[in-house]
């Protein structure tokens, strides 16, 4: 996390000490680095340009579910990003942040009629359709609105992403996508519907991939399918390979984005030259974690040090409702003290105040800390705030974005009154 570093013994986000953020905004607080966002997005856009994929030939569609704060979306939109959404609410967020609906792709297995109408009314780029029943529903809704819905089919290539089962999405027993063996017939159905316009093909096999081999294997399957479709006069104009590239949580060694894209484009170019006379095809990506994951940390304060019979506990003011990943996936996040102290270390479980044994953020960490110290839970920019909840009537954390030497509040901390403002007593 190059934009979070110690300066004079104090952890900083870019040029802002985290102690300053704690004094100004309290804790727990999510802190994001604008420079990191720009750098991570540019790793995709620069690689596309390097391989001749300029405007209209490639589109990076940031996965909104990974972090949907309006300021994050606005920064990425200004860089030219498109957006991968999975709900009508996420579409409205993109629009509120100034994003272009013509760069929006709508994924997800359970789109409602209202969501379809909303997306059609804003003329989005494409729907990633995941079943024949969804095709028929979208055809009906498009007919009601007098439009033809642009469609890609999300094809499940049955490729093992070799990642956590909860974030693996490309195997036969996953709920996502159309089975590879059923894809041709599903495309035939799509092509026959009067209010469906087939324009692309899509897949997404999982998340936190450290190796690009499964992604390239999936591309081989999609390429074969595109050629089969071409023989039936079903033209595919874009190839969406999804997202999934991982980040470094715990001495992980994810493939470099530039290396992955270099191999991907070489494969695509060789195929187009051999089979299609060099005719280009637009390539779409849906990265989320690799853009925002290491652009953020969760700042929390130690409330108590508790020495148990078999364990020491650092009880902090952040909890599983703030960062669900450890409790849900047993995910590993680095923990760093904001102030480096020259005192003896001890082994701690870092836990929160929520009334659940599963409320932990880190286990068995060697730390030199005391009551009142600040900790940074690292690599928390993705699936942190978006998965947070109000369990135990806990207000969700504040969010701050650092830009150089300035810290900007981009989401206020929720108060208890905010949490029950929509509720009412019986008459």
N, C-alpha and C positions, 0 to 999 in steps of 0.2 A: 504494500500500500504506500506508494511513493509519495503521496501528498499528505500523509499522516506521519510525522516524524518528531523525534525529540529535539528540542532546541533549548540549550542551557538546562537540561535535565527535566524539561516539561514537554509533554506530548501536545503537539499542535496540529490543527487542520490548516494546511497551507501556512499562512503566517499568523494565525489566530490561536493563542493558547486555549486549551480546553477548559482550564480553570476560569478564564474570562467568560466563556460561554455558560458555564455553570452558574457564575455569579449573576449573569444577565438574564438567563432563561430558565434556570433551575435544572432539575433532573427528575426522572429519566428524560433524555432528549436525544433524538436522532440527529446526527450531524453529517452533512454531505459536502464533498469538495466539488465545486464547479469545474476546476481544472481536471480532476480525475474523470468526470463525466465526458468532458470534451475530448480528452486523450483516448478514452476507451472507445467512444463512438468513432473517432478518427481512425482507429486501427482498422475498422471495417471500411469506412468510406475511402481512405487512402489506398487500401489494397484493391478496392474495386477500380479506382481510377488507374492504378498502376497496370492493371490487366485489361485496360481499354473498356471498362464498364462505367461510362459516364452517365449523364442524365438520360433516363429512358431505357438504359441497358441493365441497370441494377438498382435495387431499392432496399435499403436497410429499414425494416419495420420493427422498431423497438417494442418489446413485449410489455405492455402497460401493466399487466398483473404483477410484474416484479417490483415495481415502485411507481405508483400512480400520482404522486404529488404534482400539482399544477406547475410548480416552478421547474421540476425535473423535466416534465413534458415540454415546457416552453423552451428550455435550454436546448433540448434535442431537436425540437421542431425548427428552431432557428438555424440549426446545423444542416437541415435538409432531411431529417429523419421522417420516415413513415411510421405507422403504428399498427401493431397487432393487438386487437382487442378481443375480449371474450364475453362482453356484456354490453347492453345498451348504456348502462351507467358509465362504462369506460369510454364509449364513444362521446358522450356528453362531456366527460373530462377532457378528452383530446380537443374538442371544439372550444371549450372554455379556456384552454391553454393556448389557443391560436393555431392548432394543428389543422392541416388540410384534410378534409374527408376523402379527397381523391387519392390520398396516400394511406388509406386505412383498409386493412384486411380484417375480416370478422371471423374468428375461429370459435370453437366450442361445440359440444355435442347437443346442447339443449336450447337452442335459440327459440324464444317465444315469438308469436305473431307480432306482438307490439314491438319487440326488438327488431324484427325484420322490417316492419313498416318504417321505424325510425331510421334505420340504416339506408333503406331505399330512398327515403325523403331527402337524405343528405348526399345521395349519389356517391356512395363509397366505392373504392377501387374493386373490391372483390369479397365474396363470401366463401370461406373455406367450409364446404359442406361435408358432413361425416356419415350420412346414411341416406337410403332411398326415401324413407318417410320424411326426412328433412327436405329433400329435393322437392317432393310433392307439396309440402307446406309452403316452401318458398315460391314455387310456381304459382300457387293459389294467391298468395299475398301480393306477388308482383302483378298478377292479372288484375286484382282489385285496385291497384294503384296505377295501372296503365303503363307498367314498365317491364323491362326484361332484366332479370337479376344476373349480374356477372358472377360466374362461379368457377372455383377450383374444387376438385375433390381431394380431400385429405386421405391419402392412401396409406394404409398400414403395411409396411414392407416386411414385417416379422423379422426385424433385425434387433439383436440384443445389444442395447446400449451399455451394458455392464455397469449400471449405476444402481442407486437405491430403488427398491421395487415401487416405492410410493411416487417416484419421479421418472420411472420408466414408462414410456407411452407407445412403443413401437412393436410390441409383441402381440401374438394372437389373442391372449387372454386379457389384453387391455381394452378399456371401453372406447378408445379413440379410433376414429378413422374407419375407412372401408377396407376390408380384407383384400390383400393383393390379388387373391384368386377371384374375387368378385368385382374388381375394379373395372374391367372391360365392359361387363354387362351394365354396371352402374353408369358408366360414361354413355353407353348407348341410350339408357333411359333419360339421362340428362339432356342429351342431344335431341331427343324426341319431344321434349316439353316446350311449348310455344313461348313461355315467358322466362326461360332459362337460356343464358348465353354462356357456353363453355369457353373459358379463356385460359385456364391454367391447371396445374397439378401441384399438390402440396404434400409434404410429410413432415412429421416432427417426432423423433424417436425417443426423446428423453432429455434430461437435464443433468448438468454437472459432468459432462463428458470430458475426460482428460485426454482422450485419444480420438483423432478424427477418422480412424479406420471404419467404425460403424457408420458414420455419416457418408463416407465415400461408397461404402457397400450399398447403402440405401439409394444413393444417386444412381448407381448402376441399374438397380431395379426400376427406378423411375424412367431412366433413359430407354430401357427396353419397352416399357409400357407406352411411352410417347411414340415410339416408332410403330408399335402395333396400332395405336389410335390413328396415326397418320394414314396407315393403309386402309382405314375405314372412313377417311375424309373427316376425321374429328381433329381439328387443328388445336394445338396447345401453344399459347403465346408466351407463357411464363412458367418457370420452374421455381417453386418455393421449397427450399431445403430446410426451413424451420430454423430453430436456434439450438441451444443445448451446450455450447462450449463452456467448460467449467472455469473456475477461478481457484486461486491458492487460498485454501482455508487453513491447512495444517501440513505445511511442507509438501503440498501437492505440486505436480508439474504439468499443468494443462498445456495442450498444444497452443503455440502462438497463432493468433488469428491470421496474421499475414501468411504464415506457412500453410495453414489449412486452406485459405482462399486460393493460394497459388496452386496447390494440388487440385482443388476443385475446378478452377477455371481451366487448367490444362486438360483435365478429363472432359469437360464440356466442349472445349474448343476442338479437341481431337474428334469427338463424336460428331459435332456439327460439320466439320470438314469432310469426314468420311461418308456421312449419310445424307447430309442436307446441303451440300455444295457451299459450306461456309456460312449459311444463313444464320444470323444471330438469334438467340432466345434470351429474353429478359430473365434475370436471376433475382429472386427475392430471398431475404433472410429475416429471421424473427428472434434476434438476440435480446436477452433481458439481463440475466445474472452477469454475463461477461461485460456488460456496459456499466451497471450500477452497483454490483455486489461489493467490489472493493473500493467504491467511491463513498462509502458511508460507515459510520460506527454508531454504537449505542452508548451514550454517556450515562453512568449510573454512580450513585454514592453508597458507600458502605454504611449501613445503619448499625450493625452489631457484629462483633466477632464472638462466635460461640464455639467453645471447645467441648466436643462430645467425647464419649468413651472411645469410639473408634474413628471418629472423623472430626476435623475442624471445619466450621462453616463460616463463610463470609456472607452475611445476610444483607442484600442490597435493595435499593428501592425500585429497581426494574424487576420484571417477573415474566412468567410464561405468557401472560396476556400481552406483554410488549414484544417479546421475541419468542415465537412459538416453535421455531425450528428444532432446538434441542429436545424439547419434550415430545415433539411429533416424530422426528426422524432420528433422534439421538445425534443430531448434527454437532459438529465440532466448530467452535468459534474461539479464536485467540482472545486472551484477556491480558490487557496491559494496564499497569498503574499509570495514572496521568502524571504523577510526580515520582521521579526515581528517588528511592530512599536507600541510604546505606545502612540497612538494618538486616537482621537475620530473616531468612525466608522460612515459611512453613507451607505445608500442603493444605489447600482449602478446596471444598466444594463451594462454588458461587451459586447461591440460591436466592429466590425472591420471597416476598411476604404472602403470596397467594396460598390459600388453604388446600394444597395438593402436594403429595409426595413427589409428583412429577414436575413440580415447579423448580427447575434448576436451569442454569445458563451455562455452567461449565463444571466439570468434575476433576478432582485431583490435580489442581494447578499450583505450582510453586510460586508464591507471591510474598512480597514484603509489604504488608499493608496493615492499617489500623482503622479503628472507627472514625468515620468522617472523611476517609480518603475517597478519591474519585477513581473509577475504573472505566476503561474503554473496552467494550465488547466489539471486537474487530470484525471486518467483512460482513457488516450487517445492513448494507444498503439494499440488498435484494430480499424480498419475502420477509422483511421485518415489519415495517409499518403496515404493509398491505394485508398481512395475516393477523394483525393485532386485534384484540377484542376488549370488551369492557367487563370481563369476568371479575367477580367480587366488587362490582361497581367501581372499577378503577378507570379513571379517565385515561385516554390514550395520550402518548407522549407528545411533547412539542417536537417540531422539526425545524432545523436551521440549515441554511446553505451558506458555506463560506466561499467568498470570492476574493482571493488575495488576502488583504488585511481587513476585510469587512465581513461581518457575520449578519445574515439576514434571517429574521423569523419568517418561515414560509408556511407554518401551520401552528396555530395557538394550541396550548395544552387544553384538554377538555376538563371542564369542572364537573362536580357531581350534578349540578343543576342541568348541565347540557345533556346528561345521560338519561334523565327522566322527563325531559321537557316534552317529549311526544307521548307520554303516558297520561292516563286520566283515571280518576276514581269513579266507582259506580255511582249513579244518581241516588 
